Amino acid sequence: MLRNAAGSLSETVPAHRPITIEDLFTHRSGIAYAPFSEGPLQQAYAEALGDPGLNRMSVDAWLAALGTLPLAYQPGERFHYGHSTDVLGFLIGRVEGKPFRQVLQERIFVPLGMADTDFWLPAEKRNRLASLYGYDDSTHALQKVELEMYEAPPAYTPGGGGLISSAGNYHRFARMLLQEGAFDGVRLLKPETVRLMQTNRLTSAQREVPFAGMPLWRKSGFGLGLSIAEDLIDNPYACGAAGSLTWPGIFGTWWQADPVNDLVMIYLIQHQVPVSANSGSTIATGQGAAGRRALPVYQRGIYDALLSPAAPIQAHGA
């Protein structure tokens, strides 16, 4: 483990204990992402592991490369967004004895009828793919970002990203969580498992550590792979009612399952912005970010349309 997360890669100390499954679920393993790291560790992650979402390495090669990198923090010390969920996905594949992609298909996508969700987009479906845009400083306008595509299902299928899906498919998944693990007569999770996912795992001290430069954990908790809304006033990730579940996507996609109002909200844009360890508060206000700035308008509009809201309504920026 690094003595200083932003310091020299040669200055390390032993880990106090092994990484646990809960550490991976809650991003408290000490494993980092390149964009959310600082100093030499950022470049080391980028060079050793490549793109977190689209990657042509084998699982074994990727895990071996990860093993050459030091942890940013001690296991269990703090929430540090990183490849923890990717490792969790590969671990599930090892336990099941099959690729993680196959596990997801058999355990989630097929039972829920999510026919448009996969790590690979066949050629016959590519005309349906939404375009991704980024701001071009030279033209001062949004420009389409050409995405590299796999020619066949990839070997690298991580738990933390890389899936392609549709609004309808994601709606079915969110409704399953809203209904404590069951949907259309199909049970994927035990109710007590979903309740564990909805329970904050961060300590009081860990909640004081900013996320991407924002004091997010003062207003939301983090359970098993999900953020849980608590304080809705000026909360950049949640709205509506306390207890709502969410976790946004890097391209501006956002969803929320609100058990108080029995409501699922999905907001899909495709907007690429630079990401860094402290960029969270400026992502939604940068150049070409009108789609991101419209999110709170969408949130307020949906909740204002409820005739008898079950909880006070607050959206960030309101």
N, C-alpha and C positions, 0 to 999 in steps of 0.2 A: 504494500500500500504506500502511496506517496506521502511523504512527510508534510508536504504542502501541495494541495490539489493543483495549483497553478505554477508549481516549482519544477525543479530539475527532475528528470526521470530517473536519475541515479540516486536521488535522495529518498530512500524507502525505509519503511519499518514493517515488522511482521503484522499480519492481521491478528486481531485479538481472538477471533473465533471463525468457524466456517460460515459460509453463506447459507441461509435457510430458504425454504420455499416461500415463506412469507416475505423475506427480504426481496425476492424476485417479484412477487405480486405487488409490492408497495414501493418499488424503486428505492429500496434502502440497502441494496447489495453492495454499493460502492462502484458498480460497473457504470461507465459513463456513455454518453454519445459524444461524437466529435463536436457538433455545433453547440452543445450545452457545456462544453469544457473550455478552459482557458489555459494559456501557456503551452509548453511543449506537448502536453497530453492531447490537446486538440489535433495537432498534426499527426501524432503517433496513431491515434484512433483512425483518422481518415486514411492514412497510408496502409495500415494493416488490415482494416475491415471493409473499406470501400463504402458504397452507397447502402444506407440502412434498408431501403425499400426494394431496389432492383439490384441484384447482385448475382454474378455468375460463378461464385465460389461454391464448392461443395460444403455440406454442413460440417464434415470433419475438418476440412481446411480452415473454415471460418472459426470454428471453436478452438482449433490449435492456435490460430492467429490471436484470438482474444486472450488465450492463456499466456501470451508473451507480454501482455500489457499490465501495468500496475493498476490497482484499484485507486479511485479518486479519494475515497473515504473508507473508514472502517465499516465492515458489515453491520447494519443496524443503526449506524450513527445518524443519518439524515436522509431525507428524500432528495435524490439526485437523479433527474430524468436521464434514462440511458437504455442500454441494450438488455436490461433485466428481463423484459417481457419476451424478447427474442430468444434468450436462453431458456426461458420457461417453455416456450413452444417446442424448441428442440428437445428439451427434457421429456415433454409429453410424448414426443415421437419415439424416444428411446424406451420409455416405459411401455408404450403400446407395441413396439417392434415394427413400426411402419412410419412412412413419412408423415410429418405434421399436417401437410395438405390433405392427405387421405383421412387422417383422424378428424379434421374439421368437416370434411365432406360427409363422413359416416355419422358423426356425433351431433352435428349442428345443421349444416346446410341442407342436406337431403331431408332430414326429419322436419325442418321448418319450411321446406319448399323454397329455399333460396337458390334458385337455379342460375341466377346471374352473379353469383359471388364466387370468386376464385382468385388465385395468384396469377392466372394466365388468361388472357383474352384471345379467344380464337379469332382467326381472320374474318369469319363471317359475322362477328359481332362488333367489329371495330368501327363501323360506321355509326354506331350508337354511342361511342365514347365521347364524353364531354371534353371540350378543349380546355387546356390549362393556359393561363395568361400570367405574365409578369411585366413589371414596369421597365421600360427601356429608357435609360437616361439620355441616350443620343437622340431619340425621337420624341421624348417627353410624352409617351403614350403607352398604353398596354399593347404588348406584342404576344402572339401565340408562342408557347413553349412546346417544341416538338419532343415528345416522350419516346424514349427507347422502349421497344416492346420485345418480349420473349417470343422466340419462334416456336417453342414447345413448352410444356409445363416445366418450371425450373426445379432444380434440386434444393435451392435455398428458399425456404418458405418459413420465415420467422414469425414469432408470435406477436411482434410489435408493429408490423406494418406490411405494406405491399399488396394488400387485397384490393381488388376492384369489385364494386358492388353497385346497386341501384337504390333509389329512395324506397321503393316498395320492399325490396329485400331487407334493407336496414330497419324499416318499420316493423317487420315481422320479428326481427331479433329484439328490438327495443320493447315490443309488446310482451314478448316472452319474459323479459326481466320485470316489467311492470306487473305481470301476473305471477310473480314469484316462481319462475322457472318452467311454466307450462304455457302452451299456445295451441289452439285448435285440437285439443285433446291429446297433445303430445307433451310429455314431461321430459325436459332435458336436465333440470337441476332440482334438487330438493329445496323446499321453501327455506329451510334453515341455512342452506348454502348461499342463497341470494341475500338473506339477512346478514350473513357474514360479509358479503361483498358490500353491503350498504352501511357497514359500521366503520367509523373512523379508526384507523390504526396508528395515526401519528401522535407522538407525545406532545405535551405542551411546549417543550423546548424545540422540537422539530417543526412545530407550526410557526415559530418565529423566523425560520429560515426562508428567505424569499424564493419564489419560483420564477425563473427567467426575469428577475429584477422586480417582481410584484409580490406584495404580501398576501398571496392567494390563500394560504392556509389559515389566516386569521378569519376568513369568511367561509371557507369550505374545508371539509375533511377529505381524507383519501382512504378508501377501503381496499378491497382486493381488485385492483385494476380499474377502479372507478372513483371519480370525485363526487362528493356528497355535499349539496348546498346546505348551508346553515344560516349565514347572514346574507340576505339578498340585496342590501343596499350597496350600490356601486360594486357589485360582484361581476368581474369581467367574463366569467364562465357560466353563470347560472341566473335564473330568474324564476318568478312565479311563487313557488312554495318551498319552504324548508323541507329537506329530505329528498329533493329531486336529484336524479343521477345524471351525470354527464361526463364527457371527456372529449375535447375538440380534436380536429385533425389539422395537420400542418398546413394544408392548402386553404384553410378557412372554413372547412366543413364543421358543422356543430349539430348536436342532437341532445335531447333531454327527455327523460322519462320522469314524469311528475306523478307519484302515487297519490298525493292529496287530491288533485283534480282529475285523476285518471286520464292523463293526457300525455301523448308522445308528440314531440316537436322535432322536425328535421329541417336543417338549413344547409343547402349544398351550394357552395361556390368553388371555383377552381382558380385560386390566386396564389401564385408563388411569391414569397418575400424572403429576404435574407433573414436567417435565424442565428442568434448568438445567445450566450449565457445570460445576457441582461436586456434582451430585445422585446420581452413580453409586452411592456407598456406602450411600445411604439408600433407594434405590428399592425394594429387596427387603425392607425392614424397616418401611415406613410403615404407616399405618392402612389396613386392608382388603387387605393384601398377602399373605394366607395362600397364595394360589395361587403367588405368586412364592417364598415361603419353602419351599414343598413341592418346588421343583426339585431341591435337593440330595438330598432323600429319594428322589425318583424316580431320580436318577443312581446313588446307592448301591445301590438295590434292583435295578436292571438289572445292574450289574457284579457284585453279590454272587451273582446267579443264574447267572453263567458258571461252569461246572464247573472249567475250567482257564484262568483269565485269563492272557493273554499278557504282561501288564504289571502292575506294582503299581497298586493302586486308591487314588485319592485324589479326593475331591469337596470343593468349598469348604465350609467350616464343619465338616469332619470332624475 
